[in-house]
Amino acid sequence: MRCEFCRRPSDRPGTHTTATRAIAAVDELRDELRVVNEAAAQLGSTHFRASEFACPHCHVALVRPRLLTSLERLRFRIRQPIPIVSGYRCPVHNRAVDGARNSQHMYGAAADIPERLATIHDAELAGFTGIGSRGVWAVHVDVRDGGAARWRY
């Protein structure tokens, strides 16, 4: 007989704890989210894939369409590919990397990019509302709702 939750052979089916059931449900949902997000990113962008934005902790990739649009504009403007250093971060991973408490990465609205690719001016013209910089180089770009934000690292 197989267990109804983990589908492994068991002589005592249904004896899992609530936590085990919850973990199984989260794993199934996470797999479904990966498929949905990968399809969405492929449809919404010519040059970027959802896997580039995936959280290293939970492997989920949440990406706002407006972020992809602005990244495409920036790529066109600087005429070269843009590697994504960091995209979506789940709250657990965001805490682990000492991210801002209300980081735009947790909303799928931000990306970190390598230094020396795009200037602050390039990022502004591409439509980013939040820009973190090192010198004249944009290293964090986001499409936050509300007013513009600028800061230096």
C-alpha positions as CSV (number, residue, x, y, z in Angstrom):
1,M,0.0,0.0,0.0
2,R,1.2,3.5,-0.7
3,C,1.0,6.6,1.5
4,E,-1.5,9.1,0.2
5,F,0.9,12.0,0.9
6,C,4.4,11.0,-0.1
7,R,3.3,8.1,-2.4
8,R,6.0,5.8,-0.9
9,P,5.2,2.2,0.0
10,S,4.0,2.2,3.6
11,D,2.4,-0.3,6.0
12,R,0.8,2.6,7.9
13,P,-0.6,5.0,5.3
14,G,-1.9,8.4,6.4
15,T,0.3,8.5,9.5
16,H,2.2,11.7,8.5
17,T,2.2,14.8,10.6
18,T,0.5,18.0,9.6
19,A,3.9,19.5,9.0
20,T,4.8,16.7,6.5
21,R,1.5,17.2,4.7
22,A,2.2,21.0,4.5
23,I,5.7,20.4,3.2
24,A,4.3,18.1,0.5
25,A,1.7,20.7,-0.5
26,V,4.3,23.5,-0.6
27,D,6.6,21.4,-2.8
28,E,3.8,20.7,-5.2
29,L,2.8,24.4,-5.4
30,R,6.5,25.4,-5.9
31,D,6.7,23.0,-8.9
32,E,3.6,24.5,-10.4
33,L,4.9,28.1,-9.8
34,R,8.1,27.2,-11.6
35,V,6.2,26.1,-14.7
36,V,3.9,29.1,-14.6
37,N,6.7,31.6,-14.1
38,E,8.9,30.1,-16.8
39,A,6.1,30.3,-19.3
40,A,5.2,33.8,-18.3
41,A,8.8,35.1,-18.6
42,Q,9.3,33.4,-22.0
43,L,6.1,35.1,-23.3
44,G,6.9,38.5,-21.8
45,S,10.6,38.8,-22.8
46,T,12.8,38.1,-25.8
47,H,16.1,38.0,-24.0
48,F,15.4,37.0,-20.4
49,R,14.2,33.7,-18.9
50,A,12.5,33.1,-15.5
51,S,15.4,30.9,-14.4
52,E,17.7,33.9,-14.4
53,F,15.5,35.5,-11.7
54,A,14.9,32.4,-9.5
55,C,15.6,32.7,-5.8
56,P,18.6,30.5,-4.8
57,H,16.7,29.4,-1.7
58,C,13.3,28.4,-2.9
59,H,13.9,28.4,-6.7
60,V,10.7,30.4,-7.3
61,A,11.0,33.1,-9.9
62,L,8.5,36.0,-9.6
63,V,9.0,38.6,-12.2
64,R,6.8,41.7,-12.8
65,P,6.2,42.3,-16.5
66,R,7.2,45.9,-16.1
67,L,10.6,44.8,-14.9
68,L,11.1,42.7,-18.0
69,T,10.0,45.6,-20.2
70,S,12.5,48.0,-18.6
71,L,15.3,45.4,-18.8
72,E,14.6,44.9,-22.5
73,R,14.7,48.7,-23.0
74,L,18.0,48.9,-21.1
75,R,19.5,46.0,-23.1
76,F,18.5,47.8,-26.3
77,R,20.0,51.0,-25.1
78,I,23.4,49.6,-24.0
79,R,23.5,47.2,-27.0
80,Q,24.7,44.2,-25.0
81,P,23.3,41.3,-22.9
82,I,22.5,41.9,-19.3
83,P,23.3,39.1,-16.8
84,I,21.0,39.0,-13.8
85,V,23.1,38.9,-10.6
86,S,20.0,38.7,-8.4
87,G,16.3,38.7,-9.2
88,Y,13.5,37.4,-7.0
89,R,14.3,36.8,-3.3
90,C,11.9,35.0,-1.0
91,P,11.8,36.6,2.5
92,V,14.0,33.8,3.9
93,H,16.8,34.5,1.3
94,N,16.4,38.2,1.6
95,R,17.0,38.1,5.3
96,A,20.0,35.7,4.7
97,V,21.7,38.3,2.4
98,D,20.8,41.2,4.7
99,G,18.5,42.7,2.1
100,A,16.3,45.7,2.9
101,R,13.3,44.9,5.0
102,N,10.9,45.9,2.2
103,S,13.2,45.0,-0.7
104,Q,11.7,45.2,-4.2
105,H,13.4,41.9,-4.9
106,M,10.7,40.2,-2.7
107,Y,8.0,41.5,-5.0
108,G,9.6,40.5,-8.3
109,A,10.2,44.1,-9.1
110,A,14.0,44.3,-8.9
111,A,17.2,43.0,-10.4
112,D,20.8,43.4,-9.6
113,I,23.1,43.8,-12.6
114,P,26.9,43.8,-13.0
115,E,28.8,47.0,-12.6
116,R,30.1,48.8,-15.7
117,L,27.2,47.8,-17.9
118,A,24.7,50.7,-17.6
119,T,24.9,54.2,-16.2
120,I,22.3,55.7,-13.9
121,H,21.2,57.8,-16.9
122,D,20.7,54.7,-19.1
123,A,18.6,53.1,-16.3
124,E,16.4,56.2,-15.9
125,L,15.8,56.3,-19.7
126,A,14.8,52.6,-19.7
127,G,12.0,53.4,-17.2
128,F,13.4,52.2,-13.8
129,T,12.0,54.0,-10.8
130,G,14.5,52.7,-8.2
131,I,18.2,52.8,-9.0
132,G,21.1,51.8,-6.7
133,S,24.5,52.8,-8.0
134,R,28.2,52.4,-7.5
135,G,29.8,55.6,-8.9
136,V,28.1,56.3,-12.2
137,W,27.1,52.7,-12.7
138,A,23.6,51.3,-12.0
139,V,23.9,48.0,-10.1
140,H,20.4,47.7,-8.8
141,V,17.3,48.5,-10.9
142,D,13.7,48.2,-10.0
143,V,10.2,49.2,-11.0
144,R,8.7,50.1,-7.6
145,D,5.3,51.7,-7.4
146,G,5.3,55.3,-6.3
147,G,8.1,57.9,-6.5
148,A,11.6,57.5,-7.7
149,A,14.3,56.4,-5.4
150,R,18.1,56.7,-5.8
151,W,20.9,55.6,-3.5
152,R,24.6,54.7,-3.6
153,Y,26.4,51.6,-2.3
